[in-house]
Structure formats: structure tokens, C-alpha cells
Amino acid sequence: MQEFNYTCPKCRNTQCDVGEFRAAGGFLSKIFDVQSKRFTTVTCTNCQYTEIYRTSSSMLGNIFDLFTN
């Protein structure tokens, strides 16, 4: 488990869950089912307030997504 210096801006809780998701970036990405945009989510464990941050996506990850979907 990672240690974060987190305080929820809504309820001041100090515990959170961190996750990630990928999304298609445009028309061709949708056709070929390549998720070119990657986001990290930080969700408060008390009130479920969620912040979304865009993170860099690796080319290797995009290639892996193309062959595994």
C-alpha cells in the first residue's frame, strides 16, 4: 500500500483510493480500440469525491492494449 499526503477538499478525510483508467482519444483510436489517453483517479474513502488527473501514456501500453482487447 502506498502512502499519500492526501486531504479531501470536501470533507477533510485523509484516506483515499487511487486507480486509473484509459480512454480513446479520437475517431481512429475508437475504430482500432486503442486507449490513447490515461488518467489517474483519487477517490476519498469517506464521501467518494473523486479527482481525475491526466497522466502520460506509454507507446508500449498502447500496443499492449491493441493486441489484448
C-alpha positions as CSV (number, residue, x, y, z in Angstrom):
1,M,0.0,0.0,0.0
2,Q,1.3,3.4,-1.0
3,E,1.5,6.3,1.5
4,F,-0.1,9.6,0.2
5,N,-0.3,13.0,1.7
6,Y,-4.0,13.5,1.0
7,T,-6.7,15.6,2.4
8,C,-10.2,15.6,0.8
9,P,-11.2,19.1,-0.2
10,K,-14.9,18.3,0.6
11,C,-14.9,16.5,3.9
12,R,-11.2,16.8,5.1
13,N,-10.8,13.0,5.3
14,T,-7.2,11.8,4.9
15,Q,-7.7,8.4,3.3
16,C,-8.1,7.8,-0.4
17,D,-8.1,5.1,-3.1
18,V,-6.0,5.6,-6.2
19,G,-7.0,4.0,-9.5
20,E,-6.6,4.5,-13.2
21,F,-8.5,4.3,-16.5
22,R,-7.8,4.7,-20.2
23,A,-9.9,6.4,-22.8
24,A,-9.9,6.7,-26.6
25,G,-8.6,10.0,-27.9
26,G,-10.3,10.4,-31.2
27,F,-12.1,8.8,-34.1
28,L,-9.3,6.5,-35.3
29,S,-8.5,5.5,-31.7
30,K,-12.1,4.4,-31.3
31,I,-12.1,2.4,-34.5
32,F,-9.0,0.5,-33.7
33,D,-9.9,0.3,-30.0
34,V,-6.7,2.0,-28.8
35,Q,-7.0,3.9,-25.5
36,S,-4.5,6.7,-26.1
37,K,-5.4,8.8,-23.0
38,R,-4.5,7.7,-19.5
39,F,-6.0,9.1,-16.3
40,T,-5.3,8.6,-12.6
41,T,-8.2,8.9,-10.1
42,V,-8.0,9.8,-6.4
43,T,-11.2,9.0,-4.5
44,C,-12.0,9.9,-0.9
45,T,-12.9,6.8,1.1
46,N,-15.4,8.8,3.1
47,C,-17.5,10.9,0.8
48,Q,-16.4,9.4,-2.6
49,Y,-15.3,12.7,-4.0
50,T,-13.1,11.9,-7.0
51,E,-10.4,13.9,-8.6
52,I,-9.1,13.0,-12.1
53,Y,-5.6,13.7,-13.3
54,R,-4.3,13.1,-16.8
55,T,-1.0,11.1,-16.9
56,S,1.3,10.3,-19.8
57,S,0.5,7.1,-21.7
58,S,3.3,4.9,-22.9
59,M,3.6,3.6,-26.5
60,L,4.2,0.1,-25.1
61,G,0.9,0.3,-23.2
62,N,-1.0,1.3,-26.3
63,I,0.5,-1.6,-28.3
64,F,-0.4,-4.0,-25.5
65,D,-4.0,-2.6,-25.4
66,L,-4.3,-3.1,-29.2
67,F,-3.5,-6.8,-29.0
68,T,-5.3,-7.7,-25.8
69,N,-8.7,-6.1,-26.5
